[in-house]
Amino acid sequence: MSNPVFEFDHIHIISQNPQDAANWYVQMFGADIVADTVARGAPQIFLKLGGKTLIIRGQRPGEAPTAAREIQPYADYSSHNTWGTDHFGFLYHGDLRAFCDELRAKGVRFPVALKEGVGGRLLCYVAAPDGVSIELMQGSRPRM
């Protein structure tokens, strides 16, 4: 049983260009910018996507972030091959093939092309700004 005192709150991304990154999530996934602030000397933009919060912030004074590694293909999986967060994922409740075609037409890169994953569910990985990888998985069709 899951611990009921916890509720997932947000994903926090450090970005070289927070405004461009936030706009990417708006244009590609339909996220909504709900706040555009400055915190601890850096821009900090809050987005809502899939009922959850993404926070994209810039470099804070004194920080020297390093570039993320590109995702690498292995025999039957892919990985950034670094400790820490490898990717985050969204279920897509619609035609995932058609959505991927739309993203590709907008210039989105897919380091892992659409394929059948474990259990037969379609999935792919999208290269987002700042070295972030997003897994898109086929969910159920939306209810009409």
C-alpha positions in Angstrom: 0.0 0.0 0.0 1.3 3.4 -0.9 2.0 5.8 1.9 -1.0 8.2 2.0 0.9 11.0 3.6 2.8 11.6 0.4 1.5 13.3 -2.8 3.6 14.0 -5.8 4.1 17.7 -6.2 6.5 18.8 -9.0 9.5 18.2 -11.3 12.2 20.9 -11.1 14.4 21.5 -14.2 17.5 23.7 -14.4 17.6 25.4 -17.8 20.1 27.4 -19.7 17.2 29.4 -21.1 14.1 29.0 -18.9 11.7 31.1 -21.1 12.6 29.1 -24.2 12.3 25.8 -22.4 8.9 26.8 -20.9 7.7 27.8 -24.3 8.8 24.4 -25.7 6.6 22.6 -23.2 3.7 24.9 -24.1 4.1 24.4 -27.9 4.9 20.7 -27.9 2.7 19.4 -25.1 0.1 22.1 -24.4 1.4 22.9 -20.9 0.1 26.1 -19.3 2.4 28.7 -17.7 0.8 29.5 -14.4 3.5 31.7 -12.8 6.7 33.5 -14.1 8.8 34.5 -11.1 12.3 35.1 -9.9 13.6 33.1 -6.9 17.1 33.2 -5.4 18.3 35.4 -8.3 17.1 33.2 -11.1 14.0 33.1 -13.3 11.6 30.4 -12.2 8.6 29.4 -14.4 5.8 27.2 -13.2 3.9 25.1 -15.7 0.9 22.7 -15.4 1.0 19.6 -17.5 -1.1 16.5 -17.0 -2.3 17.8 -13.6 1.2 18.1 -12.3 3.7 21.0 -11.9 6.9 21.5 -13.9 9.2 24.2 -12.5 11.8 25.4 -14.9 14.5 27.7 -13.5 17.6 29.4 -14.6 21.1 29.4 -13.2 21.4 30.8 -9.7 24.3 33.0 -8.7 27.3 30.8 -7.8 26.0 27.7 -9.7 27.9 26.1 -12.6 25.6 23.4 -14.0 27.1 20.8 -16.2 25.5 19.6 -19.4 23.4 16.4 -19.2 24.5 13.3 -21.1 22.6 12.4 -24.2 20.4 9.3 -23.9 22.3 6.2 -25.3 20.8 3.1 -27.0 21.7 -0.3 -25.5 20.6 -3.8 -26.7 17.0 -3.5 -25.6 16.7 -0.3 -23.6 18.1 3.2 -23.5 19.7 5.2 -20.7 21.6 8.4 -19.9 24.0 6.1 -18.1 24.4 8.5 -15.1 23.3 8.4 -11.5 20.1 10.3 -10.7 17.0 10.9 -12.7 17.1 9.3 -16.1 13.8 10.5 -17.5 10.2 11.2 -16.6 7.2 9.8 -18.3 3.7 10.7 -19.4 0.8 8.4 -20.5 -0.7 9.8 -23.7 -4.5 9.1 -23.8 -4.9 9.4 -27.6 -3.3 8.3 -30.8 0.4 8.2 -29.8 1.5 7.6 -33.4 -0.3 10.6 -34.7 0.9 12.8 -31.8 4.5 11.7 -32.5 4.0 12.6 -36.1 2.8 16.1 -35.0 5.9 16.5 -32.7 8.3 15.4 -35.5 6.7 17.9 -37.9 7.5 20.6 -35.2 11.1 19.5 -35.2 11.1 17.4 -32.0 13.9 14.8 -31.9 13.2 11.2 -30.8 16.4 9.5 -29.4 14.2 6.4 -29.0 11.7 6.0 -31.8 8.2 4.8 -31.3 8.3 1.1 -30.4 6.5 -1.6 -28.5 7.7 -1.7 -24.9 7.5 -4.3 -22.2 3.9 -5.5 -22.0 3.1 -4.4 -25.5 2.5 -0.8 -24.8 3.8 1.7 -27.4 6.4 4.1 -26.1 9.1 6.5 -27.3 11.5 9.1 -25.8 11.5 12.8 -26.7 14.5 15.0 -26.4 13.4 18.1 -24.4 15.5 21.2 -23.8 18.5 21.1 -21.4 19.2 17.3 -21.9 15.8 16.3 -20.4 14.4 13.0 -21.7 10.6 12.4 -21.6 9.1 9.0 -22.1 5.7 9.0 -23.8 3.7 5.8 -23.3 0.4 4.9 -24.9 -2.4 5.2 -22.4 -6.0 4.4 -22.9 -8.1 6.3 -25.5 -9.8 9.4 -24.0 -13.4 8.9 -23.1 -15.8 10.8 -25.3 
